Amino acid sequence: VVRKTVGYCRYETEDELLLLNQLYSLLRLYTNFFQPDTKLVFKEQVNRKVKKHDDEAKTP
């Protein structure tokens, strides 16, 4: 989520750090309260591999 929002640039100054911290506080709220999320329903093992089954994504 973070790299998708701010990219892969290198941020080194104090001003950039302050801006990123402000952005992260808002991004945390957006991600936790407004983005769809899935829950793990069950796992099954098929030939030594574990397959995970999730329910449909729902907004909180």
C-alpha positions as CSV (number, residue, x, y, z in Angstrom):
1,V,0.0,0.0,0.0
2,V,2.8,2.4,0.9
3,R,4.9,1.9,-2.3
4,K,1.8,2.1,-4.4
5,T,1.0,5.5,-2.9
6,V,4.4,7.2,-2.6
7,G,6.5,5.2,-5.1
8,Y,10.0,3.9,-4.8
9,C,11.9,7.2,-4.5
10,R,14.4,7.8,-1.7
11,Y,13.2,10.4,0.8
12,E,16.1,11.8,2.9
13,T,15.3,15.3,4.3
14,E,13.4,16.2,7.5
15,D,10.7,18.0,5.5
16,E,10.1,14.9,3.4
17,L,9.9,12.8,6.6
18,L,7.3,15.1,8.1
19,L,5.2,15.0,4.9
20,L,5.4,11.2,4.8
21,N,4.4,10.8,8.4
22,Q,1.3,13.0,7.7
23,L,0.5,11.0,4.7
24,Y,0.9,7.7,6.6
25,S,-1.5,8.7,9.3
26,L,-4.2,9.5,6.7
27,L,-3.4,6.4,4.6
28,R,-3.7,4.2,7.6
29,L,-7.3,5.4,8.2
30,Y,-8.2,5.0,4.5
31,T,-6.8,1.5,4.3
32,N,-8.3,0.2,7.5
33,F,-11.8,1.7,7.2
34,F,-12.5,2.0,3.4
35,Q,-10.7,-0.7,1.5
36,P,-12.4,-4.1,0.9
37,D,-11.0,-7.0,3.0
38,T,-11.2,-10.8,2.8
39,K,-11.3,-13.3,5.6
40,L,-9.8,-16.7,5.4
41,V,-12.6,-19.3,5.5
42,F,-10.5,-22.5,5.5
43,K,-7.3,-24.1,4.2
44,E,-7.1,-27.4,2.5
45,Q,-4.0,-29.5,1.7
46,V,-3.8,-30.8,-1.9
47,N,-0.7,-32.9,-2.7
48,R,1.6,-31.3,-0.2
49,K,0.4,-27.7,-1.1
50,V,-1.9,-25.7,1.0
51,K,-4.7,-24.0,-0.8
52,K,-6.4,-21.0,1.0
53,H,-10.1,-20.2,0.5
54,D,-11.3,-16.7,1.2
55,D,-14.7,-15.2,1.4
56,E,-15.8,-12.3,-0.9
57,A,-14.2,-9.0,-0.2
58,K,-16.4,-6.6,1.8
59,T,-15.9,-3.1,3.0
60,P,-15.8,-2.7,6.7
